[in-house]
Amino acid sequence: ITRTSINEEVYNVVNYDPRFEVSDSNIRVDQDSHSVTVNVKLTYLPTTTATELQIKFDREFTENAEF
């Protein structure tokens, strides 16, 4: 259920910006380390440039984390 909810939210956020399209997404939940890693492959539509976004949420995640 958690993976499905995260995946739906990823698509909702990306679809909000018409310049991007989700090519693929992978959500990994690691219960031992209490973390969720979101990998999203995006296509920048004006140029069809592919890019990848990875975000890890864990106990140490803060709003001031550097990416």
C-alpha angles and dihedrals in degrees: 000000000000093000092049092050092048092047092051091050092050090054092046093052095045094044088056087072110059091202092071136059128189110240096178140343134199125189118194121191116195107192093185093061094030092235140133121206119196119197116186126181109207135189118213099218104206090061101014088235113164121223137168130223122198124185125176121199116196141141092286095050113124133171088248094058115129119236 
